[in-house]
Amino acid sequence: ISKAHRAHEKTIFVEKNQNRYAGIDMNPKGIGYVIADKLSDDPAGEFNIIKKDFINLSDLSPETISSDKRKYEISIAIRNLFQVFEHHKVCHFVMEELTNLNGDKGNKSTNRQVNNIWCRSLIEQLTNKWCSFYGIKKIPIGPAYSSFIGNILYEAYDPIAASIEVCRRGM
Protein backbone atom coordinates (compact mmCIF):
# COMPACT_ATOMS: atom_id res chain seq x y z
CA ILE A 1 0.00 0.00 0.00
CA SER A 2 2.78 2.42 0.83
CA LYS A 3 4.43 1.87 -2.59
CA ALA A 4 1.10 2.54 -4.30
CA HIS A 5 0.59 5.63 -2.13
CA ARG A 6 4.04 7.01 -2.99
CA ALA A 7 3.44 6.34 -6.70
CA HIS A 8 0.10 8.16 -6.48
CA GLU A 9 1.74 11.13 -4.74
CA LYS A 10 4.39 11.32 -7.46
CA THR A 11 1.72 11.57 -10.15
CA ILE A 12 -0.17 14.26 -8.22
CA PHE A 13 2.94 16.27 -7.30
CA VAL A 14 4.53 16.26 -10.77
CA GLU A 15 3.88 19.97 -11.30
CA LYS A 16 4.70 20.94 -7.72
CA ASN A 17 7.93 21.81 -5.94
CA GLN A 18 8.53 18.84 -3.57
CA ASN A 19 10.41 21.02 -1.06
CA ARG A 20 7.84 23.84 -0.91
CA TYR A 21 5.66 24.17 2.19
CA ALA A 22 2.89 26.56 3.19
CA GLY A 23 1.86 27.14 6.78
CA ILE A 24 -1.02 29.10 8.26
CA ASP A 25 -1.87 30.40 11.70
CA MET A 26 -5.56 30.99 12.24
CA ASN A 27 -6.95 33.53 14.69
CA PRO A 28 -10.44 35.05 15.08
CA LYS A 29 -9.02 38.34 13.70
CA GLY A 30 -7.16 36.94 10.70
CA ILE A 31 -4.96 34.33 9.06
CA GLY A 32 -1.20 34.60 8.84
CA TYR A 33 0.49 32.53 6.16
CA VAL A 34 3.95 31.76 4.89
CA ILE A 35 5.36 29.91 1.88
CA ALA A 36 8.83 28.47 2.37
CA ASP A 37 11.35 26.14 0.73
CA LYS A 38 12.95 23.39 2.78
CA LEU A 39 16.69 23.55 2.11
CA SER A 40 17.88 20.40 3.93
CA ASP A 41 16.48 17.09 5.17
CA ASP A 42 17.88 17.68 8.64
CA PRO A 43 15.02 17.87 11.25
CA ALA A 44 16.39 21.21 12.45
CA GLY A 45 17.18 22.15 8.87
CA GLU A 46 17.24 25.51 7.24
CA PHE A 47 14.46 26.97 5.13
CA ASN A 48 13.99 29.95 2.87
CA ILE A 49 10.86 32.10 3.14
CA ILE A 50 9.34 32.82 -0.27
CA LYS A 51 6.26 34.82 0.77
CA LYS A 52 4.59 35.83 4.01
CA ASP A 53 1.42 37.81 4.57
CA PHE A 54 -1.63 38.35 6.76
CA ILE A 55 -5.30 38.15 5.75
CA ASN A 56 -7.17 40.61 7.97
CA LEU A 57 -10.62 39.36 9.03
CA SER A 58 -11.22 41.93 11.76
CA ASP A 59 -13.56 43.95 9.50
CA LEU A 60 -15.91 40.96 9.45
CA SER A 61 -17.32 41.74 12.91
CA PRO A 62 -20.87 40.59 13.67
CA GLU A 63 -21.88 44.17 14.51
CA THR A 64 -21.35 45.29 10.91
CA ILE A 65 -22.21 42.26 8.75
CA SER A 66 -24.32 39.12 8.93
CA SER A 67 -22.92 35.67 9.67
CA ASP A 68 -23.67 34.54 6.10
CA LYS A 69 -21.67 37.46 4.70
CA ARG A 70 -18.80 36.67 7.09
CA LYS A 71 -18.77 33.02 5.98
CA TYR A 72 -18.84 34.07 2.32
CA GLU A 73 -15.92 36.49 2.78
CA ILE A 74 -13.91 33.82 4.63
CA SER A 75 -14.56 31.33 1.83
CA ILE A 76 -13.35 33.85 -0.77
CA ALA A 77 -10.23 34.59 1.32
CA ILE A 78 -9.38 30.88 1.62
CA ARG A 79 -9.94 30.34 -2.10
CA ASN A 80 -7.61 33.24 -2.95
CA LEU A 81 -5.05 31.92 -0.47
CA PHE A 82 -4.99 28.54 -2.20
CA GLN A 83 -4.67 30.25 -5.58
CA VAL A 84 -1.51 31.88 -4.23
CA PHE A 85 -0.32 28.44 -3.06
CA GLU A 86 -1.00 27.00 -6.50
CA HIS A 87 0.85 29.88 -8.18
CA HIS A 88 3.91 29.17 -6.02
CA LYS A 89 3.61 25.39 -6.67
CA VAL A 90 3.19 24.50 -2.98
CA CYS A 91 3.31 20.75 -2.38
CA HIS A 92 2.67 20.56 1.40
CA PHE A 93 0.15 22.53 3.46
CA VAL A 94 0.67 22.71 7.24
CA MET A 95 -1.98 23.84 9.72
CA GLU A 96 -2.68 23.41 13.39
CA GLU A 97 -5.32 20.98 14.61
CA LEU A 98 -7.65 23.25 16.54
CA THR A 99 -10.27 20.72 17.56
CA ASN A 100 -10.42 21.04 21.37
CA LEU A 101 -10.96 24.77 21.74
CA ASN A 102 -14.67 24.73 22.63
CA GLY A 103 -15.70 25.55 26.17
CA ASP A 104 -15.19 28.30 28.71
CA LYS A 105 -12.03 30.39 28.15
CA GLY A 106 -12.46 32.69 31.13
CA ASN A 107 -14.32 35.70 29.80
CA LYS A 108 -17.40 36.41 27.74
CA SER A 109 -15.69 38.23 24.85
CA THR A 110 -13.08 35.51 24.28
CA ASN A 111 -15.70 32.75 24.47
CA ARG A 112 -17.79 34.55 21.86
CA GLN A 113 -14.86 35.05 19.48
CA VAL A 114 -13.46 31.52 19.77
CA ASN A 115 -16.75 29.61 19.81
CA ASN A 116 -19.02 31.69 17.55
CA ILE A 117 -17.25 34.26 15.36
CA TRP A 118 -14.13 32.37 14.30
CA CYS A 119 -15.76 29.78 11.93
CA ARG A 120 -12.97 27.22 12.55
CA SER A 121 -14.97 24.30 11.19
CA LEU A 122 -15.75 26.23 7.99
CA ILE A 123 -12.06 27.06 7.51
CA GLU A 124 -11.17 23.40 8.14
CA GLN A 125 -13.72 22.23 5.54
CA LEU A 126 -12.53 24.79 2.99
CA THR A 127 -8.86 23.91 3.45
CA ASN A 128 -9.69 20.22 2.99
CA LYS A 129 -11.65 21.07 -0.17
CA TRP A 130 -8.94 23.22 -1.74
CA CYS A 131 -6.12 20.82 -0.76
CA SER A 132 -8.02 18.07 -2.55
CA PHE A 133 -8.80 20.29 -5.55
CA TYR A 134 -5.21 21.49 -6.07
CA GLY A 135 -3.54 18.21 -5.05
CA ILE A 136 -1.75 19.64 -2.02
CA LYS A 137 -0.82 17.33 0.84
CA LYS A 138 -2.23 18.53 4.18
CA ILE A 139 -0.06 18.06 7.27
CA PRO A 140 -1.83 18.63 10.61
CA ILE A 141 0.35 19.48 13.63
CA GLY A 142 -0.23 20.09 17.31
CA PRO A 143 -0.95 23.71 18.28
CA ALA A 144 1.31 23.86 21.33
CA TYR A 145 3.05 27.25 21.76
CA SER A 146 3.38 28.12 18.07
CA SER A 147 2.60 31.82 18.65
CA PHE A 148 4.92 32.07 21.64
CA ILE A 149 7.87 30.38 19.93
CA GLY A 150 7.21 32.20 16.65
CA ASN A 151 7.32 35.58 18.40
CA ILE A 152 10.61 34.70 20.10
CA LEU A 153 12.39 33.32 17.02
CA TYR A 154 11.12 35.48 14.15
CA GLU A 155 10.76 39.22 13.81
CA ALA A 156 7.36 39.45 12.17
CA TYR A 157 3.75 40.29 13.01
CA ASP A 158 2.34 37.75 15.52
CA PRO A 159 0.21 35.58 13.15
CA ILE A 160 2.96 35.61 10.52
CA ALA A 161 5.63 34.61 13.07
CA ALA A 162 3.35 31.82 14.30
CA SER A 163 2.75 30.64 10.72
CA ILE A 164 6.52 30.46 10.16
CA GLU A 165 6.81 28.24 13.25
CA VAL A 166 3.89 26.08 12.09
CA CYS A 167 5.51 25.69 8.67
CA ARG A 168 8.88 24.82 10.25
CA ARG A 169 7.23 22.13 12.39
CA GLY A 170 5.54 20.67 9.32
CA MET A 171 8.87 20.43 7.50
C-alpha positions in Angstrom: 0.0 0.0 0.0 2.8 2.4 0.8 4.4 1.9 -2.6 1.1 2.5 -4.3 0.6 5.6 -2.1 4.0 7.0 -3.0 3.4 6.3 -6.7 0.1 8.2 -6.5 1.7 11.1 -4.7 4.4 11.3 -7.5 1.7 11.6 -10.2 -0.2 14.3 -8.2 2.9 16.3 -7.3 4.5 16.3 -10.8 3.9 20.0 -11.3 4.7 20.9 -7.7 7.9 21.8 -5.9 8.5 18.8 -3.6 10.4 21.0 -1.1 7.8 23.8 -0.9 5.7 24.2 2.2 2.9 26.6 3.2 1.9 27.1 6.8 -1.0 29.1 8.3 -1.9 30.4 11.7 -5.6 31.0 12.2 -7.0 33.5 14.7 -10.4 35.1 15.1 -9.0 38.3 13.7 -7.2 36.9 10.7 -5.0 34.3 9.1 -1.2 34.6 8.8 0.5 32.5 6.2 4.0 31.8 4.9 5.4 29.9 1.9 8.8 28.5 2.4 11.3 26.1 0.7 12.9 23.4 2.8 16.7 23.5 2.1 17.9 20.4 3.9 16.5 17.1 5.2 17.9 17.7 8.6 15.0 17.9 11.3 16.4 21.2 12.4 17.2 22.2 8.9 17.2 25.5 7.2 14.5 27.0 5.1 14.0 30.0 2.9 10.9 32.1 3.1 9.3 32.8 -0.3 6.3 34.8 0.8 4.6 35.8 4.0 1.4 37.8 4.6 -1.6 38.4 6.8 -5.3 38.1 5.8 -7.2 40.6 8.0 -10.6 39.4 9.0 -11.2 41.9 11.8 -13.6 43.9 9.5 -15.9 41.0 9.5 -17.3 41.7 12.9 -20.9 40.6 13.7 -21.9 44.2 14.5 -21.4 45.3 10.9 -22.2 42.3 8.8 -24.3 39.1 8.9 -22.9 35.7 9.7 -23.7 34.5 6.1 -21.7 37.5 4.7 -18.8 36.7 7.1 -18.8 33.0 6.0 -18.8 34.1 2.3 -15.9 36.5 2.8 -13.9 33.8 4.6 -14.6 31.3 1.8 -13.3 33.8 -0.8 -10.2 34.6 1.3 -9.4 30.9 1.6 -9.9 30.3 -2.1 -7.6 33.2 -2.9 -5.1 31.9 -0.5 -5.0 28.5 -2.2 -4.7 30.2 -5.6 -1.5 31.9 -4.2 -0.3 28.4 -3.1 -1.0 27.0 -6.5 0.9 29.9 -8.2 3.9 29.2 -6.0 3.6 25.4 -6.7 3.2 24.5 -3.0 3.3 20.8 -2.4 2.7 20.6 1.4 0.2 22.5 3.5 0.7 22.7 7.2 -2.0 23.8 9.7 -2.7 23.4 13.4 -5.3 21.0 14.6 -7.6 23.3 16.5 -10.3 20.7 17.6 -10.4 21.0 21.4 -11.0 24.8 21.7 -14.7 24.7 22.6 -15.7 25.5 26.2 -15.2 28.3 28.7 -12.0 30.4 28.1 -12.5 32.7 31.1 -14.3 35.7 29.8 -17.4 36.4 27.7 -15.7 38.2 24.9 -13.1 35.5 24.3 -15.7 32.8 24.5 -17.8 34.6 21.9 -14.9 35.1 19.5 -13.5 31.5 19.8 -16.7 29.6 19.8 -19.0 31.7 17.6 -17.3 34.3 15.4 -14.1 32.4 14.3 -15.8 29.8 11.9 -13.0 27.2 12.6 -15.0 24.3 11.2 -15.8 26.2 8.0 -12.1 27.1 7.5 -11.2 23.4 8.1 -13.7 22.2 5.5 -12.5 24.8 3.0 -8.9 23.9 3.4 -9.7 20.2 3.0 -11.7 21.1 -0.2 -8.9 23.2 -1.7 -6.1 20.8 -0.8 -8.0 18.1 -2.5 -8.8 20.3 -5.5 -5.2 21.5 -6.1 -3.5 18.2 -5.0 -1.7 19.6 -2.0 -0.8 17.3 0.8 -2.2 18.5 4.2 -0.1 18.1 7.3 -1.8 18.6 10.6 0.3 19.5 13.6 -0.2 20.1 17.3 -1.0 23.7 18.3 1.3 23.9 21.3 3.0 27.2 21.8 3.4 28.1 18.1 2.6 31.8 18.6 4.9 32.1 21.6 7.9 30.4 19.9 7.2 32.2 16.7 7.3 35.6 18.4 10.6 34.7 20.1 12.4 33.3 17.0 11.1 35.5 14.2 10.8 39.2 13.8 7.4 39.4 12.2 3.8 40.3 13.0 2.3 37.8 15.5 0.2 35.6 13.1 3.0 35.6 10.5 5.6 34.6 13.1 3.4 31.8 14.3 2.8 30.6 10.7 6.5 30.5 10.2 6.8 28.2 13.2 3.9 26.1 12.1 5.5 25.7 8.7 8.9 24.8 10.2 7.2 22.1 12.4 5.5 20.7 9.3 8.9 20.4 7.5 
